[in-house]
Amino acid sequence: METWDAIRARRNVREYADRDIARADLERVLEAGRRAPSSRNWQPWHFVVVTDRAQLTQLAKVWQGASHVASSRATVALVATEPEDDLHREWLLYDFGQATANMMLAAADLGIGSGHAAVRDQEAARQVLGLPEGYECVYLVALGYPAGRRIEPVRNPDRRPFDEVVHWGRW
């Protein structure tokens, strides 16, 4: 798939087919996250890949919006050391957003669906993931082949009109 097609095809997928993801494809998605831009080339991320069904079921409980994680074929937990101050928290969230977007676009390019989630219950995430003290799970990216329609460019995206969003030169 071309980059523009992957951008147009990427959508949140929360229902997954009973089909494993090849290790090489998972590694490509992770490499896309690893290569994401980062403030001052800080690269604050660690990625924990979860494929065990029992772990995925437990991980789905870390936030009310993470239920789709339980049925994913793999979920990537994006992990960082706890930021030392508000500035580093802002950098971390921005950097992790870029890593998440890169992973989701790489997945779309491979025909793999993805759905992101926040993490509210850090203690539960620490237990499931075996995180050391001083680390937190920032986001989750669930992965799997869609149970419904394939990953392909969306013709009529549910987005605000271009002219309502884009301002040239001044507001």
C-alpha positions as CSV (number, residue, x, y, z in Angstrom):
1,M,0.0,0.0,0.0
2,E,1.2,3.5,-0.7
3,T,1.7,6.0,2.2
4,W,-1.3,8.1,1.2
5,D,-3.5,5.0,0.9
6,A,-2.4,3.8,4.4
7,I,-3.3,7.2,5.8
8,R,-6.7,7.1,4.2
9,A,-7.3,3.4,5.2
10,R,-6.3,3.7,8.8
11,R,-9.3,3.5,11.2
12,N,-9.9,2.2,14.6
13,V,-10.7,-1.5,14.6
14,R,-12.1,-3.0,17.7
15,E,-13.3,-6.4,16.5
16,Y,-10.7,-8.8,15.3
17,A,-10.8,-12.0,13.2
18,D,-9.4,-15.2,14.6
19,R,-6.2,-15.0,12.6
20,D,-2.6,-14.7,13.9
21,I,-0.3,-11.9,12.9
22,A,3.0,-13.0,11.5
23,R,6.0,-12.2,13.7
24,A,7.7,-10.3,10.8
25,D,4.6,-8.1,10.5
26,L,4.5,-7.4,14.3
27,E,8.2,-6.5,14.1
28,R,7.6,-4.1,11.2
29,V,4.8,-2.3,13.3
30,L,7.2,-2.1,16.2
31,E,10.0,-0.8,14.0
32,A,7.7,1.9,12.8
33,G,7.1,3.0,16.4
34,R,10.8,2.8,17.2
35,R,11.6,5.1,14.3
36,A,9.0,7.8,15.3
37,P,10.2,11.4,15.7
38,S,11.0,12.3,19.3
39,S,11.7,15.6,21.2
40,R,15.4,16.1,21.1
41,N,15.8,12.5,19.9
42,W,14.8,11.5,23.5
43,Q,13.2,8.2,22.4
44,P,11.5,7.6,25.8
45,W,9.7,4.4,24.8
46,H,9.7,0.7,25.5
47,F,7.3,-1.6,23.8
48,V,5.8,-4.7,25.5
49,V,4.1,-7.0,23.1
50,V,1.3,-9.1,24.6
51,T,-0.1,-12.1,22.7
52,D,-1.2,-14.3,25.6
53,R,-5.0,-14.5,25.7
54,A,-5.2,-14.4,29.5
55,Q,-2.8,-11.4,29.7
56,L,-4.8,-9.6,27.0
57,T,-8.1,-10.2,28.9
58,Q,-6.5,-8.7,32.1
59,L,-4.9,-5.8,30.1
60,A,-8.4,-4.9,28.7
61,K,-9.4,-3.9,32.3
62,V,-7.0,-1.0,32.7
63,W,-9.5,1.4,31.2
64,Q,-13.2,1.3,30.3
65,G,-12.2,2.1,26.7
66,A,-9.8,-0.8,26.4
67,S,-12.2,-3.7,26.2
68,H,-11.2,-4.4,22.5
69,V,-7.7,-5.4,23.8
70,A,-9.1,-8.7,25.1
71,S,-10.0,-9.9,21.6
72,S,-6.9,-8.5,19.8
73,R,-4.3,-10.9,18.4
74,A,-1.5,-8.8,19.9
75,T,-1.4,-5.5,21.9
76,V,1.6,-3.3,22.2
77,A,1.9,-1.5,25.6
78,L,3.9,1.7,25.2
79,V,5.9,2.1,28.4
80,A,8.1,4.9,29.8
81,T,9.8,5.9,32.9
82,E,7.6,8.1,35.0
83,P,8.4,11.7,33.9
84,E,10.3,13.9,36.3
85,D,8.2,17.0,35.7
86,D,5.3,18.5,33.7
87,L,7.6,19.5,30.8
88,H,8.9,15.9,30.4
89,R,5.3,14.6,30.7
90,E,4.3,16.9,27.8
91,W,7.2,15.8,25.7
92,L,6.4,12.2,26.5
93,L,2.8,12.4,25.5
94,Y,3.7,14.1,22.2
95,D,6.4,11.6,21.4
96,F,4.2,8.6,22.3
97,G,1.4,10.0,20.1
98,Q,3.8,10.0,17.2
99,A,5.0,6.5,17.9
100,T,1.3,5.3,18.2
101,A,0.4,7.0,14.9
102,N,3.5,5.4,13.1
103,M,2.5,1.9,14.4
104,M,-1.1,2.3,13.4
105,L,-0.1,3.5,9.9
106,A,2.4,0.6,9.5
107,A,-0.4,-1.8,10.6
108,A,-2.8,-0.4,8.1
109,D,-0.2,-0.7,5.4
110,L,-0.1,-4.5,6.2
111,G,-3.8,-4.8,6.3
112,I,-3.8,-5.1,10.0
113,G,-6.4,-3.3,12.1
114,S,-5.5,-1.3,15.2
115,G,-7.3,0.4,18.0
116,H,-5.6,2.6,20.6
117,A,-6.5,3.0,24.3
118,A,-5.4,5.0,27.3
119,V,-4.4,3.4,30.6
120,R,-6.2,4.5,33.7
121,D,-5.3,1.8,36.2
122,Q,-1.5,1.9,36.3
123,E,-1.2,-0.6,39.1
124,A,-3.2,-3.2,37.1
125,A,-1.0,-2.5,34.0
126,R,2.1,-2.9,36.1
127,Q,0.9,-6.2,37.4
128,V,-0.1,-7.6,33.9
129,L,3.0,-6.3,32.2
130,G,5.5,-7.0,35.0
131,L,6.8,-3.4,34.9
132,P,9.6,-2.4,37.2
133,E,9.1,0.4,39.7
134,G,9.3,3.9,38.2
135,Y,7.7,2.8,34.9
136,E,4.2,3.4,33.6
137,C,2.1,2.3,30.6
138,V,1.3,5.3,28.6
139,Y,-0.9,3.9,25.8
140,L,-2.0,0.5,24.3
141,V,-2.3,-0.3,20.6
142,A,-4.4,-3.4,20.0
143,L,-3.7,-5.2,16.7
144,G,-5.6,-7.8,14.6
145,Y,-7.1,-8.4,11.2
146,P,-10.5,-6.8,11.1
147,A,-13.5,-9.1,11.7
148,G,-15.6,-6.9,9.4
149,R,-14.5,-4.9,6.4
150,R,-10.9,-5.0,5.2
151,I,-8.4,-2.2,5.7
152,E,-8.7,-0.1,2.6
153,P,-8.9,3.6,1.8
154,V,-12.1,5.1,3.3
155,R,-14.0,7.0,0.6
156,N,-16.2,9.2,2.9
157,P,-14.4,9.6,6.2
158,D,-16.4,10.9,9.2
159,R,-14.3,14.0,9.4
160,R,-15.1,17.7,9.6
161,P,-15.0,19.4,6.2
162,F,-11.5,20.5,5.0
163,D,-12.5,24.2,4.8
164,E,-13.7,24.1,8.3
165,V,-10.4,22.8,9.6
166,V,-7.8,24.5,7.4
167,H,-7.0,28.2,7.7
168,W,-4.5,29.8,5.4
169,G,-2.2,32.5,6.8
170,R,-4.6,33.6,9.6
171,W,-7.7,32.4,11.2
